[in-house]
Amino acid sequence: MSGPILAIDTSSRRRALCVLAAADGGLLAARRLEGRHLDRTLPAALGALLGESAPTAVAVVLGPGSYTGLRVGIAAALGLAHARDLPLHGIAALDAVARAAPPQAALVEAVADAGRGALYAARYQRDGGGLRRTDGPRRVDPGAWRPAPGHVAVTLDALDGALPCDDRAAAALAEAAAAAASEAPLPRAGLEPVYLGGDASAPSGPRV
């Protein structure tokens, strides 16, 4: 794949992000969306990025994360993929967080706000130029959570005990999109957000 990838991340409860990324992981353009009014801000952000260059693929964060936010982002990604007949790729939310870690960190633990006083966490090991997930994602109690021995804990939220990497969010999403686009695309029907929690009525979609 040689053209740019349009990536959408609406998993966070405090910010959403869209980027236009080169297939080799280089960031071409980024637009940060602040606040929760995605019904108004997301179309404008996507329009701005689509005006930069025509994407050859769409990538979207599937979760875990804000359930309402994920539904909006996935719906937008599905609509674009269908309308433009583009391949659609899924990104695990904590995979993008982990890619914001310092490049010298061999072992990484990615954490994110899960709402209701909980955290999402997953562990990774650097494997060549990428990161391989070794555990999770899982929902944990912040009072009981500690980084695994030898792991650098990173977050895009404001969480005690983890290195804040919010300034790397756009670049990390671009890298995650490029990695996702190297895999087989997802089916463009029946896609659902990932939900980790105790609510049995919430759907549990594909876990990437």
PELINFEN-V53307 format. One record per residue. N is the residue number from 1. RES is the residue in one letter. D_FIRST is the distance of its C-alpha to the first C-alpha in whole Angstrom. Layout:
n = [N	N]
res = [RES	RES]
d_first = [D_FIRST	D_FIRST]
This chain:
n = [1	2	3	4	5	6	7	8	9	10	11	12	13	14	15	16	17	18	19	20	21	22	23	24	25	26	27	28	29	30	31	32	33	34	35	36	37	38	39	40	41	42	43	44	45	46	47	48	49	50	51	52	53	54	55	56	57	58	59	60	61	62	63	64	65	66	67	68	69	70	71	72	73	74	75	76	77	78	79	80	81	82	83	84	85	86	87	88	89	90	91	92	93	94	95	96	97	98	99	100	101	102	103	104	105	106	107	108	109	110	111	112	113	114	115	116	117	118	119	120	121	122	123	124	125	126	127	128	129	130	131	132	133	134	135	136	137	138	139	140	141	142	143	144	145	146	147	148	149	150	151	152	153	154	155	156	157	158	159	160	161	162	163	164	165	166	167	168	169	170	171	172	173	174	175	176	177	178	179	180	181	182	183	184	185	186	187	188	189	190	191	192	193	194	195	196	197	198	199	200	201	202	203	204	205	206	207	208]
res = [M	S	G	P	I	L	A	I	D	T	S	S	R	R	R	A	L	C	V	L	A	A	A	D	G	G	L	L	A	A	R	R	L	E	G	R	H	L	D	R	T	L	P	A	A	L	G	A	L	L	G	E	S	A	P	T	A	V	A	V	V	L	G	P	G	S	Y	T	G	L	R	V	G	I	A	A	A	L	G	L	A	H	A	R	D	L	P	L	H	G	I	A	A	L	D	A	V	A	R	A	A	P	P	Q	A	A	L	V	E	A	V	A	D	A	G	R	G	A	L	Y	A	A	R	Y	Q	R	D	G	G	G	L	R	R	T	D	G	P	R	R	V	D	P	G	A	W	R	P	A	P	G	H	V	A	V	T	L	D	A	L	D	G	A	L	P	C	D	D	R	A	A	A	A	L	A	E	A	A	A	A	A	A	S	E	A	P	L	P	R	A	G	L	E	P	V	Y	L	G	G	D	A	S	A	P	S	G	P	R	V]
d_first = [0	4	6	8	9	13	15	18	21	24	26	28	32	32	29	26	23	20	17	14	12	9	6	9	12	13	15	15	18	20	23	25	27	31	33	33	33	29	30	31	29	25	25	26	24	21	22	22	19	18	20	18	15	13	11	8	9	12	13	17	20	22	25	27	29	30	31	31	28	26	27	26	23	22	24	22	18	19	21	18	16	18	19	16	15	12	11	13	13	16	17	21	23	24	21	20	24	24	21	24	26	27	25	28	29	28	30	29	30	28	31	31	33	34	37	40	41	38	35	32	31	29	29	26	26	24	22	21	19	18	21	22	24	28	30	29	29	32	35	38	41	40	44	43	40	40	37	36	38	36	33	32	32	30	30	29	32	35	37	39	38	35	33	32	29	28	27	24	23	20	19	19	17	14	14	15	12	9	11	12	8	8	11	12	12	16	18	19	22	25	23	26	26	27	31	32	36	39	39	39	39	35	32	30	26	24	24	20]
